[in-house]
Amino acid sequence: MSSNTEYSQTLQHITDAKLDELSNKRQIFLKRKADALAEAEAQDTPAEKLRVLSNGVKTCFDVRVKDDGRVADPIHSDRRLITELSSLDRFLKQAQYDPSISQDTLERWRRSLLRVLDVQTLKYEYATLFAQLTMEWLSVKRNPKSDASKSEGFEKVASSEKIESRKQWEDFVFTPVDIEADTVKTFLSDLFTSPANPSTLSEETTADNAKAVVKALDRLREKVTNFETRLTSSSQFDVPTLDWVISGLISSDLPTEKQRAVLRDFLKDRTVLAELADVLNMRLAALHSWSWGPEVTVEQRRQVNGSYQVHMHEDLIQAIFLQYLGVKWSVFFKEIFGDFRRTKNVWTSPRSIVPAIDKKRRAFFLDQRDDNPNLQIVRESIHRSAYFVSQLMSGVTQVRKEEEGEQEAQVRVASSSVRHKKMAPPAPAAARFMSCPSDDEEADESDEDMGFGLFDDDMPNDDYDPDQSYLAPFPDSIMRPTNQMQAKQNLLLLLSADITINKRLYGEITCFRTQYESLYSSLSHPTILAVLGFFGVSEKWLNFFERFLAAPLKFADEPNAEPRLRRRGTPGAHILSEVFGETTLFCLDFLINKETNGESLWRVNDDLWFWSRGQETSIAAWNVVQKFNKAMGLTLSTEKSGSANIASGTSAASTIESLPTGKIRWGMLYLNPKSGRFEIDQETVDSHIAELKHQLKDKEASIFSWIQAWNSYASTFFTYNFGTPANCFGQEHVDMMLQTHERIQREIFSSGPTNSNAKGDKSVVTFLRETIQSRFGNTSIPDGYFFLPIDLGGLELSSPFINLVGLRDAVTESPDSIMDGFFKAEKDWYDTLKRRYAAKDKDRVIAQHKGFKPDDVDTFMSFEEYTRHRELLNYNFGGQLLHVYGNLLRRPSQQVIEHDPTSAVAAGFGQLKDQSGLSGIKGNWSSMTPYWKWVAQLYGPEIVDLFGGFNVVEPGLLPIGLISQFRSGRVSWREE
């Protein structure tokens, strides 16, 4: 089995061989070209010049010929060239006899051949440039150096940030929190056994619901006992099991790049896997004596957002063992918590407050008997699918992916001489996300499609509530976010949609957002073990979990230090840590639902959001969070806590003293309470522009490294933290994103004052063009070269503008216009129902309803009564409130860019049809994403004109293996 070093050396040898071959081919071609041109120029007649030049082209391209010089190569890779040369052979034979073949025609043929030579010369020039860029990158990889331009002052700042972050982590991890397990158990017992207070339901119903909760809890504990028995009853590890365990571990943040290479080698060797399974089965059988060993080393890693995370370096067998146990417990708890929630009368819904008489009157006057679908059940479906214990896994093979740069920005103060960086609240398995279609693969839904969901009929028994299995027919991007970062972005959409609706319906909405202070570093061990014990986990497993938590830790840069036992928090990047966090915060989810009459806490990991049309409900929810934290020994981040009361019309937004002070922020956005819109915080952008300048400065030694950093930070990181364009944000938000991206480039590259309103005198393209020219001498580099994918010989620079411009016009101009349409449709439908009722035989209606006769039977219900439960009941007309909700949440696809199948660009696509492994621009137009279609149409005409197609470099000459490795690796951000 080859090691990571051997693999890298092999890749290096292959790359060197390809670059040597490229150099030799270029020299041979240029010599043959010069000889052909000289020999042709020495001929006396135009026809003879053309014949000699044609033969020279055949020599340059290694075209096989017959004895008389005509083309005899039916299998040459360049079919267009072979066709042209074959035809020219026949045309020249005709010109030998036919006086009608003019000198102009001969000259046109000559120019065509010269262009073939010039295009190939240009391709070799850019192939050489690509080789030079590759060698430059390899040189930097082998000899990383700190940039000489870094000032001493900045080094001190960066070092202080890292030291401060580490000290904060150590203060959390090695200092136990003062909390008693019995206190936690008492709190949980009261939570799961006492009736809800206050309650809008009758005392009898409230008491019955409390009994249902106790019964569901007993059933949950019984399932835990049975699960433990299955988990240790037989050999758990075999080769197929290790396939998914190791694959999941590779995709996590736990292993280093070298360890990932070893794990990939494991997967290739079934014998090794079989032996490994035996070792792991023995380790599971001896669970009672498991330990970490003498010590586990840890190190700090800088993230793109400027924060630091602490990562553990355990041995691979240990990591595989813990990965398996983490996945099994995670999937199990996800299942039983879901069953608990689906149990009748356990999870409260605001829909339960609709009086029975109101439903009876609606059935009488409107002939409307179905309560569903409605807006509230859709909200609950989204919450259950995307936010309910969302860090737990739905299946053992679930794999998640994260793009470089998809991290929430840390709020900074740009004017400060020291930029304070906290420990990042780690998502223990942050690189493991659900596999879902991309937004580009999702079709837009019509308004009429929204709201008519499905019910899961596969209910175990009558104890389950079918409404808790309603599946809203929304896109996967909403129902099953690809990662927790997208889930957080979606929270902005969900809140914005409800702001639009609530402002127009009720005049106001109140909301808060808060986040735990380093949740996984600060979780109390007594709290974790008390929660697990309360849910029925046995002493055997509690003892194992306690040893897992109390890891002996030592920083890698302190080899002589004694290891210290973790006294608080959970091991980072482990799925078991997610299990501990989610089982603990599941109790908060249930408490919020119980104490706010069915409202939902919108939670992604440690990030908490709550909103309600009533101030009192939001205040009650905030008090519940405080109560929970006191019992569990948890602390909220003051910096990431904020609230807003948003009112309609000219009403001034007010501050509520009982809620956290400060603005609601996420990424580089803040919620403006006056407008009710999320807006980009330009001061935060300024601080990250300054940071980007520092990071790019550090990457200037290599163009490839510089572009990778640019793509991750300037394109992905900024765009992600500006939010997702959607109808609930409107076109104004897209314009704000475009303007900010333009400002970022202006301030990064402009040599003028940064506060100028004029366009910058440089862009990322002009900067790269000038840099390449100064280092390698290449001039007149076309714009498209920078954006073409690497597999075609380009640099694959990412443009944040293309996707935004492409979808701008598809976004609703103003979210309020959607509500305007709703009010009109609602009134029209009410008038229709009123006319229908007036035409009915009232005695017949009374008979149909078994003698039920309202006092106002002769008068149709008032509009006020009709609209009383807009969110909670089905109104059965196109454009009702649940359709409005779906429309507000919609993220429109990019508008299709036109494609001319007869153009030169289309011919360029045709040349790629037989080329496999292409990732961006391909031979089939329909298989390309909107982004690459845009790039191809925008830059294609120039590229095809210069290079004869989209291949800037001939296929096979590029060191794709090495560059692919470069692209898949994480950016190493400068720390000090």
N, C-alpha and C positions, 0 to 999 in steps of 0.2 A: 504494500500500500504506500503510495507516494506521499510525502509530506508536503505542507504548504510551500516550503522553500523550494523543493524539487519542482513542484508545479510552476511556480513563478519563474524559475530558471529555464524550464522547458519553454514557457511562453515567451521568455526573453529571447531564446535561441531562434524560435520561429520568427519572431519579429525582426531580429537581426538579418535572418536569411531573406525575408521579404524585402527589407530595405536595401540589402545588397543587390538582390535581383532587380529591383526598381532602378537602382543606379546604373547597373550594367545595361539594362534595356534602353534607358534613356540615352546613354552614350552611343550605343549602336545605332539607335534611330536617328539621332542628330547627325552622325557621320554619314549614314546612308542618304539622309535628306540633302545634306550639303553636296554629296557626290551627284545625286540625281539632278539637282538644280543646275550645277555646273555643267554637267554633260548635256542637259537639254539646252542650256543657253549657247553651247558651242555649235549647235546644229544650224543649218542654213535656212531651212524653210519652216514656216509655222507648223505644217503638218508633221514634219520630222521632229520638231521641238516637242510637239504634243505627244508623239509616239514614245519618245525617249522618256519624257516626264511620266507617262503612264506606266512604263516598265519600272521606272524608279519608285513609284508609289507601291507597285506590287512588291518590290524588294523591301521597302521600308516596313511593310505590314506582313511580311513573310507569306505572301500569297503564292500558292503553288501554280506553276504555269506549264503548258505543253511545250513541245519542242519549238514551235513557231512563236512562242511568247504569249499566246492567249491564255486566259484564266482557265485553270483546271482544278479549282479548289471548291468542291461542293459543301464542305463542312466547316468552312471558316466561321469564326464566331461573329464577325461583322457582316451580316447578310446584306445590308444596304451598300456597303463598300463593294462587295463582290458583284452585286447587281450592276452598280454603276460602272465598274471596270469591265465587266463582261460586255455590257452594252457598248461601251466606248471602243472595245476591240472591233466590234462589227461596224460601228460608225466610221472608224478610221479606215477600215477596208473599203467602205463605200466612198469616203473622201478621196481615196487613191485614184478612183476612176470618175467620180461624179463631180463635174465642174459647178453644179448648183450648190454644193456645200461651201458656204461663204467663209471669208476670213473672220467675220464677226462670230459665226458659229464656232469656229475653232478656238477663238479667244474665250468664248463663254465656257467651253469645255476645259480650257487651260486654267481659267480662274477657279473652276469647281475643284480641280485636282489640287491646286495650290491651297484652297481652303481646307481640304482634307488634311494636308500636311500641317497647316497652321493650327488647326483644331487639335491634332494629336500632339503637336509641340506644346500647346497650351496645357493640355492634360498632363503631360509629363512635368511641366513647370509646377502645376498645382499638386501633383503627386509628390514631387520633391519637397514642396512647401509642407505638405502633410507629414512627410517623413521628418523634416526638420522640427516641426512642432512636436512630433512624438518623441524624438530624441531629447528635445528640450525638457519635456515633461518627465521623461525617465531620469534625466540628470538631476532634476529637482527632487524627485522621489528618492534617489540614492543619497543625495547630499542636502537634506533640508537645512536651511539656515534662517535665522531671524533676519528680518528686513533691516538693513542698516539705517533706514530712514526713521525707525521708531525712536521717539524721543524718550529720554530717561524718565521724564515725568509720567508718560503714558505707561511705561513698564511698571512703575510703582503703583499706578492706579489699578492696572490689570491684576497685579500680584495681590494688592489689597482686597480686590473683589473676590478672588479665589480663596484667599485666607479667611475672609469674613464669612463666605458661604460655607466653608468647611467647619469653621467654629460653630456656626449655627446648627449644622447637621450633628456635630458631636454633642452639643448641648442637649439636643433632642434625644439622640440614640443612647447615650451612656448615662442619662439621668432618668431614673424611674419616676413615673407620675404617681402622685399620692391619691390612689383610689382603691377602694375595697371591692372585691368581687361580689360580696354579699349585697352591697349597695346596687350594683348593676343588676343582680338577680331580682332584687325586690322591685326595681324599676320595671324590668321586663315582665315580671309576674303581674304587676298592676296594669301594664299596657295591654297584655293579651287576655286578661280575665275580667277587667272592669268595664261597665257600659260606657259608651261615648258620652262626653259631657262638654259643652251643651249638645243637645240633639234636637233636630226639627221633627223627629219621629215621635210617636207615642211611647209612653213608658213600657208598655207591653212589647212593642216592636223592638225597642232598644234592648230590652232584656233578652228577647229571643235572639237578637243579633249577637249579643255577648256570648250566649251559649253556643252559637254556631262557630264563633271564633275559637272557643275552647276545644270544641270537637275537632275542628280543622287542625289545631295545634297538636292534639293527640295523634291524629293521623300522620302529621308531618314527622313527629318523633318516631313513630313506628316505622316509617319509611327509612329514616336515618339508621335505625338498628338493622334493618334488613340489608341496607346498602353496605354497611360495614362488614356484615357476614359474607356477602358476595365478593367484596373487594379482597378478602384475605382467605377465601375458602379453597382456592386452587391456584395453579400457576397463572399469573396474569400476563407475563411477558412472553411473547413469541415474535417471530420475524415480522409478520404483518403489523402487529402492534407497534413495534419499534419503527416501522416506516413512518407512521403518522406522528409518533412521539418526536422522533428526530427532526422530521420536516417542520413541525411546529417550533421546536427549539431553535432551528436555524433561522426562522423568521422573527424570532424574538430579539430583544435588545441584550439578552444575557451573555451569549458567547462573543469572544473577540473574532476578528476576521480570520485569524489563524485557526481558531477552534472551529469555525464554520467550515473551513476547508477540510479539516479532519472528519467532521460529521458527515460531510458529503461523501468522503471516501468510505465511511462506515456503510452508507446506504448502497454503495456499489458492491459490497462484499457480503454475500449472504452467509458465508461461514462465520465471519466475524460477528454478524448479527445474532446468529444462533448461540454462539458462545456468550455473547453479551447478555442475551435473554436469560441464560442459566444463572449468571452472576446476579442479575437484578432480581430474579425470583428468590434466590437465597437471601438477598438483602431485605426483601419484603417479608420473608418468613421470620427474619430476625428484627422486625420493626421495633421491638421493645428495647433493643440495644443500639439503635441507630444513633450516630452522632456526626457532627461536622468534621471531626478530627481536631488536631491541635490548633489550627488557625485557618482563616479565610482572608485573602488579601482583597482590598478594595481600592478603587481609584476614582478621581473626579474626572468628568468629561464635560467639556463646554458644549452647550447647545446653540443652535443658530439664533435663538432669541436672547442669548447673552447669559442665560442662567446655567448653573452647574448641577449635574446629577452624579450621584455616587453609585458606581457599579461594582458588583462582586465578581471575583474570579475564582470559582470553584472548579474542581476537576470534572471532566466531562461525564464520567459514569454517575457521579453525584447529581449533576445537572439533569441527566436523562431520567434518573430515578424520581427526582422531585418534579420534573416536568409532567411525568405520567400521573403522579398522585395529584398534582394541581389540576390537571385537565379533568380527571375523573371526579374529583370533588366539585369542581366548577360546574360541569355539566349536570351533575346530580342536584346541586342546590338550585340551579336555574330551573330545573324541572319541578322540584317540590315547592319552590316559592311561587311558580306559576300556577300549580295546582291549588295552593293555598288561596291565591287571589281569585281563582275561578270558582271557589266554593261559594254557594249561595249565602247571602247575608253577611259575608266577611268583609268584602271591599265595597265601601259605600260609594254611591254615585249621586250627584245633584239631581239626576233624573227622578230619584225616588221622592222628591219633595212635591211633585205635581199631584194635586189633590185628585182623588178618584172622581169627584163630581165634575171636575173640569174635563177629564177624559170622557166622561159619560155625555156631557153636553156637546163636546166636539163630535162624538160619534153620531149624536142625534142631528145636529145642525149641518155638519159637514160631510156626514157619511164617511168619516175618517176613523178607522179602527186601529191602524198600525202606528205604533209610536216610533218605529225605526224605519229607515235611518234618520238620524238627526245630527246636528252639529256636536252635541255633547258626546254622543257615543263614538263619533269619529275622533274627537280629541282623545278619548279614553283608549281607543284602538291604537292611535299613534303612540301614546304614552306607554302602553303595554308592550308594543312591538319594538320601539326604539329606545326607550328610556328606563324601563323597569328592570332593575338589577342588570343594566346593560353591559357591565364589565364581565359578567359571567358568560360562559361559553354555551352556545346552543347545541354543539356537537363536537365530538373528539377531533374531527378533521377540519374544524373551522380554522381558516387561515386569514390573517389580516395583513394589509399592506399600508405603508405610509410613504408618501412622497417626501423627499428631502425638502425641508423648508416649511412643512405643515405643522407649525407650532405656534401657540398663542404668544403674541408679543408681550413683553414685560413693559409696564408703564415706567417711563424714565423721565427725569427732569433734565432737559438738554443743557441748561445753563450751569448745572452743577459741575464742579471740578472733579468730583468723584461720582461715577455712575454706579448706584447701588444695585447689586444683583443678588436676589434671594436664591435659595435652593429651589430648583424647579419642583413643583408638586409632581412626583414621578408617577406616570401610569406604568405599573410594573411590567406589563407586557405590551408596551406602546406600539411595537411594530406588528402586532398581531391583530388584524382586522378582518371583518367579514368580506368575503368575495362577493361582489355585486356588480351588475352592469354599470358602466360609466354613464354620466349624464348624456353623452353623445349617443348612447345606445337607446335611450329612453324616448319613446314617442310622446308628443304632447297629448294630453287628454282634453276632450271637449268638456264644457261645463256639465253637459247632460250625463257624462260618465261618472261624475263625482258623486259619492254618497251611497251608491247601490252596491254595498259590499256583500260579503259572504259570511255565513255562520258555519263554524266547525261543528258538524253534526256528530262527530266521533266523541261524544261525551261519555265519560266512564260510568256515571250513574246520575240519579236524580238530584244529588246534592250539589251539582255544578250549575252555575248560572250561565245560560247560553249567551247572554249579552257580553260576558267577559271573554267570549271567543269571537266576537264580531271582527271581521277583517276589512278595514277601510281600503277601498280600491285606489290608493294613492301610489305614486311611483316608488320604486325601491329607494331612491335617494332620500325620501322622507320616512318610509316605513322601516327600512333596513340600511341605515347609514353605513358607508364602507369603513369608517373608522370613527373614533371618538371625536376627532377634530371636526369631521363633517356633522356629527351629531350636535356639537356645540354651535356650529354655524347655523344649523337648522333651528336651534332654539331662538336665534335672532328672528328668523322668519316666523316661527310660531307666535312669538310675543308680538311682533310687528303686525301680524294678521289680526290678532286679538285687540291690539290697540286701535286699529282702524275700525273694527266692528264695534267695540265697546264705546268708543268716543261717539259714534253716530247713534247707537242704540240707547246708551245710558248716560252719556255725557262725561264719563271719566273711567279711568282704570288705575289701579295702584299695583306696583310691582317692586320686587327687590331681587338682588343677586348677591350671593356671597360664596366664599370658597374657604375650605379648611386650610389652616396654616400647616403645610407639609403633612398631609394626612398620613401617608405611609411611613413617614419618619416619626410621627408623634402618637400613633395608636398605642394605647396602653395594653400591655400584655394581659393583665387581669381582666380588662374589658373584653378582649378577643376571646379568651378562654371561657369567660362567663357566658358570653353570647352563644358560643358553640355548645357549651354544656347545657344551656337552656333549651336549645333545639334538639337535644338528645344525643349529642356526640359522647361516646364512651370515654372512660378514664384512659383506656389504652391509647386512643387516638389523641386525647387531650395531652397526654404525656409526650407523645411524639411531636405535636404542634408546639408544645412549650420548648422542647429542645431545638426545634427548627427556628423558633423566634430568637432564642438566646445564642446566636452565632458568635464565635470568638473572632473578632475583626481586627485587622491591622492594615494600615495604609501601605501601599506598595512602595512609596517613597520613604518609608521608615522601616527598613529591613531589620534594624536592631531593637525596635520597640517591642514590648510585650503585648500580645493580643488582649483586647478588652471585650468582655461579654456585652452583647447588645442587651440593654435593659428596657428598651422602648422601641416601638416601631417594627416594621416588617422588612425582610430582605428584599431589596429592590429587584425589579425585572422578573420576579417569580409569580407564576399564576396562583400559587397558594396565597400570596399576599393579596391578590385581587379577591380571592375567596373570603379572606378575613375582612377586608374593607367592605365588600358588598353585603356580607351577612350582617355586619354591624349597622350599615346605613339602610338596609332593608327595614330595620326596626324604625328608623326615622321616617321612611316612606309610609309605613303603616300608621305611625303616630300622626303624621300630617293629615292623611286621609281620614282618620278617625276623628280628629279634633277640629276639622274645618268642614264637616258635613259633606265629605266626598271630593274635596278639591285635590289636585295632584301637585306633588313636588316634582318639578322637572329637573332631574338630576343626571349629570354625566360624571360618573366617578365621584370626585370630591367637589364638584361645581354645582351649586344649588341655585335654582331659579324658581320664583313663585310670583303669580299675578292673579288678580281677581278684580271684578268690577266694584267690589265693596272694600273700602278702607279697613273696616273692622276685621274682615276675613284675612287680609294680608297681615295686619297687626297680630292677629291670633296665630297665624302660621309662623311669624317671626318669634313670637314668644315660645312656641312649641320647639323651635330649633334651639333656642337658648336653654330651655328646660332639658332637652335631650343632651346637649353638649355638657351641661353641668353633671348629669348623671354618668356620662361615658368618659369624661375627662378629656374632651376635645376643645380645640380653640379655633376660632375663625380668623381669617386674615382681614385686618382693618383696611388694608390697601385695596383689597378686592371685594369689599362690601359697599353696596350703595342701594339707593331706592329712588323711586320717582312716583309722583302722583300727576297723571296727565289728564287734563280736562279739555273739553271741546270748546270751540268757538273762541270768544274773547276772555273766557275765564282764565285767570292766572294759575299756573301750576303752583301747587303748595308743597311745602316740606312738612313731613309728618314726623314729629319728634320721637314717636315710639318705634320708628324704623331706622335702619342704619343710615348715617349721614354719608354724603358723597354721591358722586354720579355713578350710574350703572355703566360699567365699562366692559368691553370685551375686545381683545386684540388692540387694534388702533382705532376702534370705534367707541363712541359714547352715546348714550341715549339722551337726546335733547328733550327735556320735559316740556318745553314750550311748543315745539313742533311735533313731538311724539315720534320723531324719526331718529334712526341711528345715523350719526354723521362721523366723518373721519376727523380724528383729533390731529391737527397739523403739527402741534408741538411734539406729540409722540413720534410722528413721522420724522420730524427734524432730528430727533435724537437717534433714530435708527439710520437716517442718512449719514450722520456722522460716524456711526459704527460701521456701516457698509464701506465707507471710504477707507477706514482703517483695515478692514478685512481684505478689500481689493488690493490695497497697497502691499499686503503680505503675500498676495498671489501673483504679483507682477512678473516673477521670474519665469512663469510658464503660462502661455496663452490658454492651454487646455484647462489648467487649474483655475485660472482667472474666470474662464467662461463657466466652469462648473459652480464656482462660488457665486457668480452673477446670476445664473439661472436659479439657484437655490434661494438666494436672498432677495435680489431685486425683482425677480419674476414671481416665484412661488410664495415666498414668505410675505412679501408686501401684499400681493393679490389676495392670499388667503386671509390675512388680517384686515382686509377692507370689507370682508363679507361677501356673500354669494348674491349676484344679481337676481332679483325675483320681482314679481308683480307687487308684492307688499312694500318694496322699497321704491319702486318707480324708476323712471328714466333719470331723474335727478341724481340718484345714487350712482348709476353707471357713469354719468358725466363727471361726478365728483372723483370716481376712481380713475378715469382717463386723465383728468386734469392733474391729479396727484402723481400718477406715473410719469406724466410729462415733466412735472416739476422735479421729481427725483432725478431723472436723467439730466435736466438742465443744471441742477445744483451739483451733481456728481462730476460732470464733465465740462461745465462752463468755466472759462477763465475770467469771466466778468463778475460783478457783484452778485451774490446769491439772492439778493432781494429785488433784483431787476425783474420787471414784468416782460421783458423781451425774451424771445426764444434763446436757448443756450447756443453758443457758437459751435458746440460739439454734441455728438450723441454717442451711444455705445458703439455704433458701427464706425463712425469716423475715428474714435479712439483706437479701436482694434485695427482698423486699416492703417493708421499712422504707426502704430506699434509694430505691426508686421513689416511694414515698409522699412522702418528704421533698423530692424533686426536682420531681415532676410532679403531686402531689396526689391520685393515684389511691388509693382505699381499697378494702378488701375484695377484693383480688385473689385469685382461686381458686388453689389449689395446682397444679392441672393446667396452668394457663397457662404456668408456668415450664418444664414438661417437654414440652409439645406441640411438634411440629416447626415450624420457621420458616415452611415453605410453607403452614401453616394459621394463621399469625399468632402462634404461641407463641415462646418464647425458646430452646427446645431445650437446656435444661440437662440434662446427662447424669447419670444416677444409677448409681453403681457397685454399689448394693445389689440392683437388680432381677435382673440375670443371676445373681448369686451365690445369692440366695434361691431363684430359679427352678430351679436345678440341684442345690441342696444335698441334698435327699432322694433324688436319683438317684445320688449318689456312694456307693460302698461304705463302710459305717461303719468297718470296719477291714480294711486290706490283708491282715492275717494270716488272716482268715477265708477268703480265696480259696485260700491255701495249705492250710488245713485241709481244704477240699473236695478239693484235689488229692490229698493223702495218702490220703484215703478212697477216691477213685476209682481211684487207682493200686493199692491193695491189693485192691480188689474185682476189678479186671481181672486182676491176677496170679492170684488164686484161680480165676477163670474159665479162664484159660489152663492152669493146673495140672490142673483137672478134665478139660479137653479132651485134654490130653496123656496122662493116665492111661487114657483110653478108647481110645487109638489102638493100632493094631497096630504094634509097634516094628519088626518086620522090614520091613514095608511102608514105614515112614518111612526106614529105612536104604537101602532100594532107591531111593526117590525122591531121595535125596541121594547117589546114585552110590557107595554102599558106605561113606560116611563114618559111623563109629560111635564116639561118645564113650564113654569108659570108664564114665561114670555114666549110660549110656543108660536104665537102669530107674528112675532117680531124676530128677525134674524139677529144673531149675536152681534154685539157691537164690535167695531174695529179694535178697540182697546182690549176686549176679551179675546178676540181672535189672535192678536199678536202677543198675548201674555207670556207664552212659553216658546218663543221663537227658537231658542237654542236647544230646548229639551225634547221637542216633539217633531214628528215628520209633517211637513206642510204640503208635500206631494205636488210641488210645481217646479218646473224648470227654472233655475235661478234662485232657489230658496237659499237660506243662510249657509247650509253646509256646502252648497256649490260655490257661494261667494268665498268661503274659507279655502276651498280647493283652488280657486282661481287666484287668490292672494298668495298662496304658497307656491304657485307654479313658477318654476325656473325655466323660462322659454329656451328652446334650442336656438343655436345660431341659424340665422337665415341662410338658405342655400345660395352659394355663389354659382353664377352661371358658368357652364362649361361648353366650349365649342368643339365638338368631336372632329371637325375638319381642320383644326388649327395646328400650327407647328408644335404647340405645347402638347396637344393630344398625341401627335406622332412621337413625342418624347416619352409619353406614358407607354405607348406601344412597345418601345424598345426595352422596357423594364418587365414585360410580361413573363419572360423566362428566367428572371433573376429572383432567386429565392432568398428568404431571410430579411427582406426589407421591412423596416419598422415604421417609416413615415410616409414618404411619397412612393407609391406603388404603381404597378402596371394597370391595375383595375381601379378606375375612378370611384366606384361605389364602395370599395373596401377602405377608402381613406377617411380619416376623421375630418371634421370641418376645419380644424386648425391647419392640417397639412394640405387640404384642398385650397385653402386661402393662400398659403405660402407658395404652392405650385402655380396658381394663377397670377399671383402678384409678381413673383420673381422669375417664373418659368420662361417668359418670352426672351429675356436677356440671357438667361442661363443656356437655353436651347440654342440661341443664336451664336453664343460664344463657344460652347462645347459640343454642339451637334446633338445634344440630348441632356438628360438630367445627371448622367454620370460625369461628375467633374474629374474623377479618376477611374481608370479601367478597373472593373471588378476583379478581385483576386490579388491586387497589388497592395491593398490597404491592410495594415495590422489590426484587423477588426477585433481579434481576441483580446489584445492588450487594451484597446480603447474601450471595449465593452466592460472589461474589468474596472477600468478607470471610472466609467460612468456609473457602475453599480455601487461603488464604494461611497462612504459618507465623506462629506467635506470635513477636513480637520481645521476647525476654527481657531484662530490665534487666541491664546490665553494671556500671554505676557510677553 
